Amino acid sequence: MTNTEYLKIPRERVGVVIGKNGIAKEEIEKTTQTRIDIDSETGSVSIDPREDAEDPLSVWKARYVVKAIGRGFNPEIALKLKDDNMILDIINLPDYVGKSKKAILRQKGRIIGKEGRTRDIITDMTGVDISIYGKTVALLGDMETIQIAKEAVEMILNGSQHKSVYAFLERKKKDIRMKHFKKIAKP
């Protein structure tokens, strides 16, 4: 029985998955206990578990690491997905704004913000890494904070003013702090 996973990434991201002298691919394989085969012409990737793989989810984790790199993350950030608490969520911009290149470009600009400010604020307030690449917005973080970051991005996509999004993030940040404080304070 084979547990091979297959996926396709943009051809221009193949080099990032491989890394200089194959170092990124090697690190992904070592960390996830897998073997990765990449067709640089098509962007097709196959991932197999190594015989000595201890984690039954190793192939699945490697698949999401490679997928995250394909969605614009650098390998160092994508490797956070080896942690069981981390997830990758991808927002497909045409689902919100249609296929108009102008509309997609405008919304990407709104999410990034002037000099990257909006994206940085969402990342700082939630701890979620954000990559805006092609027609997608990829979010990488834990389940709780990714929901907040996704809601903030969706607010922007639905036309909310940036100040409303920032106020929402501020409230959520306080809620998270209170929740964690209560967990610590319980006798």
QUIRATA-V359619 format. One record per residue. N is the residue number from 0. RES is the residue in one small letter. BURIAL is I if it has 24 or more other ideal C-beta (glycine too) atoms within 12 Angstrom, else O. Layout:
BEGIN
n=N res=RES burial=BURIAL
n=N res=RES burial=BURIAL
END
This chain:
BEGIN
n=0 res=m burial=O
n=1 res=t burial=O
n=2 res=n burial=O
n=3 res=t burial=O
n=4 res=e burial=I
n=5 res=y burial=O
n=6 res=l burial=I
n=7 res=k burial=O
n=8 res=i burial=I
n=9 res=p burial=I
n=10 res=r burial=O
n=11 res=e burial=O
n=12 res=r burial=I
n=13 res=v burial=I
n=14 res=g burial=O
n=15 res=v burial=I
n=16 res=v burial=I
n=17 res=i burial=I
n=18 res=g burial=I
n=19 res=k burial=O
n=20 res=n burial=O
n=21 res=g burial=O
n=22 res=i burial=O
n=23 res=a burial=I
n=24 res=k burial=I
n=25 res=e burial=O
n=26 res=e burial=I
n=27 res=i burial=I
n=28 res=e burial=I
n=29 res=k burial=O
n=30 res=t burial=I
n=31 res=t burial=I
n=32 res=q burial=I
n=33 res=t burial=I
n=34 res=r burial=I
n=35 res=i burial=I
n=36 res=d burial=O
n=37 res=i burial=I
n=38 res=d burial=O
n=39 res=s burial=O
n=40 res=e burial=O
n=41 res=t burial=O
n=42 res=g burial=I
n=43 res=s burial=O
n=44 res=v burial=I
n=45 res=s burial=I
n=46 res=i burial=I
n=47 res=d burial=I
n=48 res=p burial=I
n=49 res=r burial=O
n=50 res=e burial=O
n=51 res=d burial=O
n=52 res=a burial=O
n=53 res=e burial=O
n=54 res=d burial=O
n=55 res=p burial=O
n=56 res=l burial=O
n=57 res=s burial=I
n=58 res=v burial=I
n=59 res=w burial=I
n=60 res=k burial=I
n=61 res=a burial=I
n=62 res=r burial=I
n=63 res=y burial=I
n=64 res=v burial=I
n=65 res=v burial=I
n=66 res=k burial=I
n=67 res=a burial=I
n=68 res=i burial=I
n=69 res=g burial=I
n=70 res=r burial=I
n=71 res=g burial=I
n=72 res=f burial=I
n=73 res=n burial=O
n=74 res=p burial=I
n=75 res=e burial=O
n=76 res=i burial=I
n=77 res=a burial=I
n=78 res=l burial=I
n=79 res=k burial=I
n=80 res=l burial=I
n=81 res=k burial=I
n=82 res=d burial=O
n=83 res=d burial=O
n=84 res=n burial=O
n=85 res=m burial=I
n=86 res=i burial=I
n=87 res=l burial=I
n=88 res=d burial=I
n=89 res=i burial=I
n=90 res=i burial=I
n=91 res=n burial=O
n=92 res=l burial=I
n=93 res=p burial=O
n=94 res=d burial=O
n=95 res=y burial=I
n=96 res=v burial=I
n=97 res=g burial=O
n=98 res=k burial=O
n=99 res=s burial=O
n=100 res=k burial=O
n=101 res=k burial=O
n=102 res=a burial=O
n=103 res=i burial=I
n=104 res=l burial=O
n=105 res=r burial=O
n=106 res=q burial=I
n=107 res=k burial=I
n=108 res=g burial=O
n=109 res=r burial=I
n=110 res=i burial=I
n=111 res=i burial=I
n=112 res=g burial=I
n=113 res=k burial=O
n=114 res=e burial=O
n=115 res=g burial=O
n=116 res=r burial=O
n=117 res=t burial=I
n=118 res=r burial=I
n=119 res=d burial=O
n=120 res=i burial=I
n=121 res=i burial=I
n=122 res=t burial=I
n=123 res=d burial=O
n=124 res=m burial=I
n=125 res=t burial=I
n=126 res=g burial=I
n=127 res=v burial=I
n=128 res=d burial=I
n=129 res=i burial=I
n=130 res=s burial=I
n=131 res=i burial=I
n=132 res=y burial=I
n=133 res=g burial=O
n=134 res=k burial=I
n=135 res=t burial=I
n=136 res=v burial=I
n=137 res=a burial=I
n=138 res=l burial=I
n=139 res=l burial=I
n=140 res=g burial=I
n=141 res=d burial=I
n=142 res=m burial=O
n=143 res=e burial=O
n=144 res=t burial=I
n=145 res=i burial=I
n=146 res=q burial=O
n=147 res=i burial=I
n=148 res=a burial=I
n=149 res=k burial=I
n=150 res=e burial=I
n=151 res=a burial=I
n=152 res=v burial=I
n=153 res=e burial=I
n=154 res=m burial=I
n=155 res=i burial=I
n=156 res=l burial=I
n=157 res=n burial=O
n=158 res=g burial=O
n=159 res=s burial=O
n=160 res=q burial=O
n=161 res=h burial=I
n=162 res=k burial=O
n=163 res=s burial=O
n=164 res=v burial=I
n=165 res=y burial=I
n=166 res=a burial=O
n=167 res=f burial=I
n=168 res=l burial=I
n=169 res=e burial=O
n=170 res=r burial=O
n=171 res=k burial=I
n=172 res=k burial=I
n=173 res=k burial=O
n=174 res=d burial=O
n=175 res=i burial=I
n=176 res=r burial=O
n=177 res=m burial=O
n=178 res=k burial=O
n=179 res=h burial=O
n=180 res=f burial=O
n=181 res=k burial=O
n=182 res=k burial=O
n=183 res=i burial=O
n=184 res=a burial=O
n=185 res=k burial=O
n=186 res=p burial=O
END
